[in-house]
Amino acid sequence: MKCLINCPAAAVAWVERFFPGSPAYLIKIANKPYLEYLIDFCVFLGIREIRIITDAPDRRIQEYFGDGLRWNVAIHYATTQNGMDLLSIKQQNLGMAGTDSLLVLHGFFWLNYDKRNIQPLAIAPDRVMAEQLPDGFGMRLVGRLNDSEAFWRADQTPEPLTGYVEPLSSIQEFYRRNLALVYGEAERYVMPSYNNTPQIYIGSNVAIPRSAELSAPLMLGSSIQLGDDVKIGPGAIIGDSSYIDSDAQIIDSIVMGNSYVGYNLELKGKIIYRNLVIEPDSESILDIVDEFLLTPLEPSEKRKFCSLVQRGIALLLFLVLLLPFCLLRPFLKVHSTPTDCFFDRNRRKKIHLRLYVKPARSFAGRYFRKLSLDRFHLLPLVWRGELRLVGNRIYEASPENFQRLQQFPDYAPGIFSFCEMLDHERDPIQSEIDELYYIYHASFRFNWMILRRTLLRNLLKRQ
């Protein structure tokens, strides 16, 4: 048996409204990409060849699944014209089916199965079986000797398959499906997190303080940081690379990956997607930055004042560091490296910087870094407004960082950063969490603390 997975864009139009920028067929349900549930089902059935078809190609699907080696299956990819019917798709892929029976999973729907008791899908060579929803989406099993056209005609009545297909065509059904999994149905599927305690799933690299209160059932993805005195659960799902700030409470809610939940915020029956709060029942969407003031975004006058203060401090720092720079620079054997870096979140504008990326081993080199002189030549850029003295970590203009900045609600690179202060620059996952934390807590006082502690840390750090 082989499998054809058809992913029409029309089936997931609602997903783009609530989760903009996220590949719909990779949207995570209980912290696992939707398509991966279908792949697992095929693996349990013993299928070893799968073709994923889309009419709106998204390279992220192919990047995630690759050739299928992780699942011990061969995965191929194909494209169709927008709105092509199943008969045309079947005819276009006759070569893939060959003389094997064919399982066709069409559209966006939930597939019910239990990994502990998978029943083989047996079918006579000249038969067809199907279970589909009113919108036409669902699964179809075609015997290997069937005439290819007859079984895809609208007047052909297939034998029924039952118990496999449920609708997944709205944000309400998406929410209910997630809660059904966290409240017990997850044990029927292969889940991405550890499950050493009943009804509690926890991924890797999760920071849980002692004051946190966790109530089953709940699911925590990977690379999550919880603040002090948070209350998570029951019924909470928190996605990968998320930050839950202190005193937050999350009950029967879903926090999608790469999201931030602010200080003392209470969530019940909600979905958080990056900066959005989604109310499933009413289908309303709120921007949490504007409505809940999770970040101290300052009025334009205060921002201008803050910018002027940073420029003044940068000038003072320049004068203080000028003498040691002139004394040590002639003995420095390591030179700066020209680097193109992103200037803002839109990633359209880049800034050309010279950065000291290689550590110096000499006496002069060690004190050059201890005194933060590797930033000295960047200080004039603060005066010109091209960099902040304290801001986000400087990201090199690369495809990986292009995708990384997409998750940030704001981005303003600075010479010094919160990530550097915590010495997390070599940990990409933790540094992303730090950047999200900084974005939502940026203020003059916070920036001043970062500057002081970073200068002191560099001075005392063993180079």
C-alpha positions as CSV (number, residue, x, y, z in Angstrom):
1,M,0.0,0.0,0.0
2,K,1.1,3.6,-0.8
3,C,-0.3,6.9,0.4
4,L,-1.2,10.1,-1.3
5,I,-1.6,13.1,1.0
6,N,-3.3,16.0,-0.7
7,C,-3.0,19.4,1.0
8,P,-5.2,22.0,-0.8
9,A,-4.9,25.6,0.3
10,A,-8.7,26.0,0.3
11,A,-9.0,23.6,3.2
12,V,-6.9,25.8,5.5
13,A,-8.0,29.3,4.7
14,W,-9.2,29.8,8.2
15,V,-5.7,28.9,9.6
16,E,-4.1,31.9,8.0
17,R,-6.5,34.3,9.7
18,F,-5.7,33.1,13.2
19,F,-2.0,32.0,12.7
20,P,-0.6,34.4,10.1
21,G,2.8,33.4,8.7
22,S,2.6,29.9,10.0
23,P,2.5,27.0,7.4
24,A,-1.0,25.7,7.8
25,Y,-0.2,22.0,7.3
26,L,2.6,22.3,9.9
27,I,0.4,24.0,12.5
28,K,1.1,22.3,15.8
29,I,-1.7,20.5,17.6
30,A,-0.6,19.6,21.1
31,N,2.9,20.6,20.1
32,K,3.1,18.3,17.1
33,P,2.8,19.4,13.5
34,Y,-0.5,18.3,11.9
35,L,1.0,16.4,9.0
36,E,3.2,14.4,11.3
37,Y,0.0,12.7,12.8
38,L,-0.8,11.6,9.3
39,I,2.7,10.3,8.6
40,D,2.6,8.3,11.9
41,F,-0.7,6.7,10.8
42,C,0.9,5.6,7.6
43,V,3.9,4.2,9.4
44,F,1.7,2.2,11.8
45,L,-0.1,0.7,8.7
46,G,3.2,-0.4,7.3
47,I,3.1,2.1,4.4
48,R,6.6,2.8,3.1
49,E,6.0,5.3,0.3
50,I,4.2,8.6,0.7
51,R,3.6,11.5,-1.7
52,I,2.7,14.9,-0.3
53,I,0.8,17.1,-2.8
54,T,0.1,20.8,-2.5
55,D,-1.4,23.5,-4.7
56,A,0.4,26.2,-2.7
57,P,4.0,24.9,-2.4
58,D,5.7,25.7,0.9
59,R,9.3,24.7,1.2
60,R,9.0,24.5,5.0
61,I,7.0,21.3,4.6
62,Q,9.8,19.7,2.6
63,E,12.4,21.1,5.0
64,Y,10.7,19.5,8.0
65,F,10.0,16.0,6.6
66,G,12.9,15.8,4.2
67,D,13.0,12.4,2.5
68,G,11.2,10.7,5.4
69,L,14.3,8.9,6.8
70,R,13.3,9.8,10.4
71,W,10.1,7.8,10.0
72,N,11.6,5.0,7.9
73,V,9.4,5.9,4.9
74,A,10.1,7.4,1.5
75,I,8.5,10.8,1.2
76,H,8.1,12.5,-2.2
77,Y,6.6,15.9,-3.1
78,A,4.5,17.1,-5.9
79,T,2.5,20.2,-6.9
80,T,-0.9,20.6,-8.6
81,Q,-2.9,23.5,-10.0
82,N,-5.0,25.4,-7.5
83,G,-8.4,23.8,-7.1
84,M,-7.6,20.7,-9.0
85,D,-10.2,17.9,-8.2
86,L,-9.3,14.5,-6.9
87,L,-9.8,12.7,-10.2
88,S,-7.3,15.0,-11.9
89,I,-4.9,14.5,-9.0
90,K,-5.2,10.7,-9.2
91,Q,-4.6,10.7,-12.9
92,Q,-1.6,12.9,-12.4
93,N,-0.1,10.4,-9.9
94,L,-0.9,7.1,-11.6
95,G,2.8,6.3,-11.8
96,M,3.2,6.6,-8.1
97,A,0.3,4.2,-7.3
98,G,1.4,1.5,-9.7
99,T,-0.3,-1.8,-8.9
100,D,-0.5,-1.2,-5.2
101,S,-3.6,-0.3,-3.2
102,L,-3.7,3.4,-2.4
103,L,-4.6,5.3,0.7
104,V,-5.6,8.9,-0.1
105,L,-5.8,11.5,2.7
106,H,-7.5,14.6,1.3
107,G,-7.7,18.0,3.0
108,F,-7.5,19.2,6.5
109,F,-9.3,17.0,9.0
110,W,-8.5,15.1,12.2
111,L,-7.6,11.5,11.9
112,N,-8.6,9.2,14.8
113,Y,-6.5,6.2,15.5
114,D,-4.8,4.5,18.5
115,K,-1.1,3.6,18.2
116,R,-1.7,0.7,20.6
117,N,-4.3,-0.9,18.5
118,I,-3.9,-0.1,14.8
119,Q,-6.3,-2.2,12.7
120,P,-4.9,-3.1,9.2
121,L,-6.8,-1.5,6.3
122,A,-7.6,-4.5,4.2
123,I,-9.4,-4.0,0.9
124,A,-10.3,-6.2,-2.0
125,P,-8.4,-5.4,-5.3
126,D,-11.6,-4.2,-7.1
127,R,-13.1,-2.2,-4.2
128,V,-13.0,1.3,-2.8
129,M,-13.8,2.5,0.7
130,A,-14.1,6.0,2.0
131,E,-15.0,8.2,5.0
132,Q,-15.4,11.8,4.2
133,L,-16.9,14.9,5.7
134,P,-19.6,17.2,4.1
135,D,-16.9,19.4,2.7
136,G,-15.4,16.5,0.8
137,F,-12.3,16.1,2.9
138,G,-11.4,12.8,4.5
139,M,-9.7,9.5,3.6
140,R,-10.3,7.0,0.7
141,L,-8.8,3.6,0.2
142,V,-8.6,2.3,-3.3
143,G,-8.0,-1.3,-4.3
144,R,-5.1,-2.1,-6.6
145,L,-7.1,-3.3,-9.6
146,N,-9.6,-0.5,-9.7
147,D,-10.2,1.5,-12.9
148,S,-8.6,4.8,-12.0
149,E,-11.5,6.9,-13.2
150,A,-14.4,5.0,-12.0
151,F,-13.5,5.3,-8.3
152,W,-13.2,9.1,-8.5
153,R,-16.4,9.9,-10.2
154,A,-19.1,11.7,-8.2
155,D,-21.7,9.0,-8.9
156,Q,-19.5,6.2,-7.6
157,T,-20.6,5.1,-4.1
158,P,-17.7,3.7,-2.1
159,E,-18.0,1.3,0.8
160,P,-18.0,3.1,4.1
161,L,-15.0,3.5,6.4
162,T,-16.0,4.6,9.9
163,G,-14.5,6.1,13.0
164,Y,-11.4,7.7,11.5
165,V,-12.4,11.2,10.3
166,E,-13.4,14.2,12.4
167,P,-13.8,17.8,11.1
168,L,-11.1,20.4,11.8
169,S,-12.4,23.3,9.9
170,S,-12.6,26.1,12.5
171,I,-10.7,27.6,15.4
172,Q,-13.3,26.1,17.8
173,E,-12.6,22.6,16.5
174,F,-8.9,23.3,16.6
175,Y,-9.2,24.4,20.3
176,R,-11.4,21.4,21.2
177,R,-9.0,19.0,19.5
178,N,-6.0,20.3,21.5
179,L,-7.9,20.0,24.8
180,A,-9.1,16.5,24.0
181,L,-5.5,15.5,23.5
182,V,-4.2,17.1,26.7
183,Y,-7.1,15.7,28.7
184,G,-6.2,12.1,27.8
185,E,-6.4,11.3,24.1
186,A,-2.6,12.1,23.7
187,E,-1.8,8.6,24.9
188,R,-3.3,7.3,21.7
189,Y,-0.6,9.1,19.6
190,V,3.1,9.4,19.4
191,M,3.8,12.7,21.3
192,P,7.0,14.8,21.1
193,S,7.5,15.2,24.9
194,Y,8.4,13.0,27.8
195,N,5.6,11.4,29.8
196,N,7.1,10.0,33.0
197,T,4.2,11.4,35.1
198,P,0.6,10.6,34.1
199,Q,-1.1,13.4,32.1
200,I,2.1,15.6,32.2
201,Y,4.2,15.9,29.0
202,I,7.4,17.9,29.2
203,G,9.9,18.5,26.4
204,S,13.7,19.1,26.6
205,N,15.4,22.2,28.0
206,V,12.5,23.4,30.1
207,A,13.3,25.8,33.0
208,I,10.8,25.3,35.9
209,P,11.5,27.3,39.1
210,R,10.6,25.8,42.4
211,S,7.9,28.3,43.0
212,A,6.0,27.2,39.8
213,E,2.8,25.3,40.4
214,L,2.0,22.7,37.7
215,S,-1.4,21.0,37.7
216,A,-2.1,18.0,35.4
217,P,-3.1,17.6,32.7
218,L,-0.6,19.8,30.8
219,M,1.9,19.8,28.0
220,L,5.1,21.7,27.9
221,G,7.2,21.8,24.7
222,S,10.9,22.3,24.4
223,S,13.1,25.3,25.3
224,I,10.5,26.9,27.6
225,Q,11.2,29.2,30.5
226,L,8.7,29.6,33.3
227,G,8.8,32.6,35.6
228,D,8.5,32.6,39.4
229,D,5.1,31.7,40.9
230,V,3.4,30.8,37.7
231,K,0.4,28.5,37.7
232,I,0.3,26.1,34.7
233,G,-2.8,23.9,34.2
234,P,-5.0,22.1,34.3
235,G,-5.5,21.9,30.5
236,A,-2.5,24.0,29.5
237,I,-0.5,23.5,26.4
238,I,2.7,25.6,25.9
239,G,4.6,25.5,22.7
240,D,8.3,25.4,22.0
241,S,10.6,28.4,22.7
242,S,8.0,30.3,24.8
243,Y,8.4,32.5,27.9
244,I,5.8,32.6,30.6
245,D,6.5,35.5,32.9
246,S,6.1,35.6,36.7
247,D,2.7,35.1,38.4
248,A,1.0,34.2,35.1
249,Q,-1.8,31.7,35.3
250,I,-2.8,29.4,32.3
251,I,-5.8,27.2,32.5
252,D,-7.5,25.3,29.6
253,S,-5.4,27.5,27.2
254,I,-3.0,27.0,24.3
255,V,0.2,29.0,24.0
256,M,1.6,28.4,20.5
257,G,5.4,28.3,20.0
258,N,7.6,31.3,20.1
259,S,5.1,33.2,22.3
260,Y,5.3,35.4,25.4
261,V,2.8,35.5,28.2
262,G,3.3,38.6,30.4
263,Y,3.6,39.2,34.1
264,N,0.5,38.4,36.2
265,L,-1.6,37.6,33.2
266,E,-4.4,35.1,33.7
267,L,-5.5,33.0,30.7
268,K,-8.5,30.7,30.7
269,G,-10.0,29.2,27.5
270,K,-7.7,31.2,25.2
271,I,-5.2,30.6,22.5
272,I,-2.0,32.7,22.4
273,Y,-0.1,33.0,19.1
274,R,2.9,35.2,19.4
275,N,1.4,38.6,20.0
276,L,-2.3,37.6,19.6
277,V,-4.9,36.5,22.0
278,I,-7.6,34.3,20.3
279,E,-11.0,33.7,21.8
280,P,-12.1,30.4,20.2
281,D,-15.8,30.7,21.0
282,S,-16.3,34.2,19.5
283,E,-13.4,33.9,17.0
284,S,-12.2,37.3,18.2
285,I,-8.5,38.2,17.9
286,L,-6.8,40.8,20.2
287,D,-3.3,42.2,19.9
288,I,-1.9,41.6,23.3
289,V,0.8,44.2,22.9
290,D,-1.8,47.0,22.4
291,E,-4.7,45.6,24.5
292,F,-2.9,44.1,27.4
293,L,0.1,46.3,27.5
294,L,2.5,43.4,28.1
295,T,5.4,45.5,26.9
296,P,6.1,49.0,28.1
297,L,6.0,50.6,24.7
298,E,6.6,54.2,25.3
299,P,5.0,57.2,23.6
300,S,7.1,58.7,20.7
301,E,8.2,61.6,22.9
302,K,9.6,59.3,25.5
303,R,11.3,57.2,22.9
304,K,13.0,60.2,21.5
305,F,14.1,61.2,25.0
306,C,15.4,57.7,25.6
307,S,17.3,57.8,22.2
308,L,18.9,61.1,23.2
309,V,19.9,59.7,26.6
310,Q,21.5,56.7,24.9
311,R,23.4,58.9,22.5
312,G,24.7,61.0,25.4
313,I,25.8,57.9,27.4
314,A,27.5,56.6,24.2
315,L,29.4,59.8,23.8
316,L,30.5,59.7,27.5
317,L,31.5,56.0,27.1
318,F,33.5,56.9,23.9
319,L,35.5,59.6,25.8
320,V,36.2,57.2,28.7
321,L,37.4,54.4,26.4
322,L,39.3,56.5,24.0
323,L,42.6,56.4,25.8
324,P,42.7,52.6,26.5
325,F,41.7,52.0,22.9
326,C,44.6,54.0,21.6
327,L,47.0,52.2,23.9
328,L,45.9,48.7,23.2
329,R,44.8,48.7,19.6
330,P,48.3,48.9,18.0
331,F,49.2,45.6,19.8
332,L,46.0,43.8,18.8
333,K,46.7,40.9,16.3
334,V,43.0,40.1,15.7
335,H,41.1,42.4,13.2
336,S,37.4,43.0,12.9
337,T,35.4,41.1,10.3
338,P,33.0,42.9,7.8
339,T,29.5,41.6,8.4
340,D,26.1,42.5,7.0
341,C,23.5,42.6,9.7
342,F,19.8,43.1,9.9
343,F,18.7,46.6,10.8
344,D,15.0,46.0,11.8
345,R,12.3,43.4,12.0
346,N,11.3,43.8,8.4
347,R,14.7,42.6,7.3
348,R,14.6,44.7,4.2
349,K,17.3,47.1,5.4
350,K,20.7,45.9,6.4
351,I,23.6,47.6,8.1
352,H,27.3,46.9,7.3
353,L,29.3,46.4,10.5
354,R,32.8,45.4,11.4
355,L,32.7,43.0,14.3
356,Y,35.4,41.3,16.4
357,V,34.2,37.7,16.0
358,K,37.4,35.9,16.8
359,P,38.7,35.8,20.4
360,A,42.2,37.3,21.0
361,R,44.8,35.3,22.9
362,S,47.4,37.9,23.6
363,F,47.6,40.2,26.6
364,A,46.4,43.2,24.7
365,G,43.6,41.1,23.2
366,R,42.3,39.9,26.6
367,Y,42.1,43.4,28.0
368,F,40.7,44.7,24.8
369,R,37.7,42.5,25.5
370,K,37.7,43.0,29.2
371,L,37.3,46.8,28.7
372,S,34.6,46.2,26.0
373,L,36.9,48.0,23.5
374,D,35.7,45.6,20.8
375,R,32.5,47.8,20.7
376,F,34.4,51.1,20.7
377,H,34.3,51.7,16.9
378,L,30.5,51.1,17.0
379,L,29.7,53.9,19.4
380,P,29.6,56.6,16.6
381,L,26.8,54.6,15.0
382,V,24.7,55.3,18.2
383,W,25.2,59.0,17.7
384,R,23.9,58.7,14.1
385,G,20.9,56.7,15.2
386,E,22.0,53.6,13.2
387,L,22.4,51.4,16.4
388,R,21.2,51.5,19.9
389,L,23.6,51.5,22.8
390,V,21.5,48.8,24.4
391,G,19.0,46.9,22.3
392,N,18.5,43.5,20.7
393,R,21.3,41.2,19.9
394,I,23.0,41.9,16.6
395,Y,22.0,39.2,14.1
396,E,24.0,38.6,10.9
397,A,22.0,38.7,7.7
398,S,21.5,35.0,7.0
399,P,18.5,32.8,6.0
400,E,18.4,31.3,9.4
401,N,18.3,34.7,11.2
402,F,15.8,35.9,8.6
403,Q,13.3,33.3,9.8
404,R,14.3,33.9,13.5
405,L,13.4,37.6,13.3
406,Q,10.0,36.8,11.9
407,Q,8.9,35.7,15.3
408,F,9.9,38.9,17.0
409,P,7.2,41.7,17.4
410,D,10.0,44.3,17.3
411,Y,13.8,44.4,16.6
412,A,16.3,47.2,17.2
413,P,19.9,46.0,17.3
414,G,22.2,47.4,20.0
415,I,25.9,47.3,20.9
416,F,25.0,45.7,24.2
417,S,22.2,43.2,24.8
418,F,20.3,41.3,27.5
419,C,21.4,38.1,25.9
420,E,25.1,39.0,26.2
421,M,24.6,40.1,29.8
422,L,23.3,36.6,30.6
423,D,26.1,35.0,28.6
424,H,23.6,33.1,26.4
425,E,25.0,34.1,23.0
426,R,26.2,30.6,22.1
427,D,22.8,29.0,22.9
428,P,20.4,29.9,20.0
429,I,17.3,28.7,21.7
430,Q,17.9,30.4,25.0
431,S,19.0,33.6,23.3
432,E,15.7,33.7,21.4
433,I,13.9,33.5,24.7
434,D,16.1,36.2,26.1
435,E,15.3,38.4,23.1
436,L,11.6,38.0,23.6
437,Y,11.9,38.8,27.2
438,Y,13.9,42.0,26.4
439,I,11.4,43.1,23.8
440,Y,8.6,43.0,26.4
441,H,10.5,44.5,29.2
442,A,12.6,47.2,27.5
443,S,12.7,50.5,29.4
444,F,15.3,53.1,30.4
445,R,15.9,51.4,33.8
446,F,16.2,48.0,32.3
447,N,18.6,49.2,29.6
448,W,20.8,51.0,32.2
449,M,21.0,47.7,34.2
450,I,22.0,45.8,31.2
451,L,24.8,48.3,30.3
452,R,26.2,48.3,33.9
453,R,26.1,44.6,34.3
454,T,27.5,43.8,30.9
455,L,30.5,46.2,31.3
456,L,31.1,44.7,34.8
457,R,30.7,41.1,33.5
458,N,33.2,41.7,30.7
459,L,35.7,43.2,33.0
460,L,35.6,40.3,35.5
461,K,35.2,37.5,32.9
462,R,38.1,35.3,32.4
463,Q,39.1,35.8,28.8
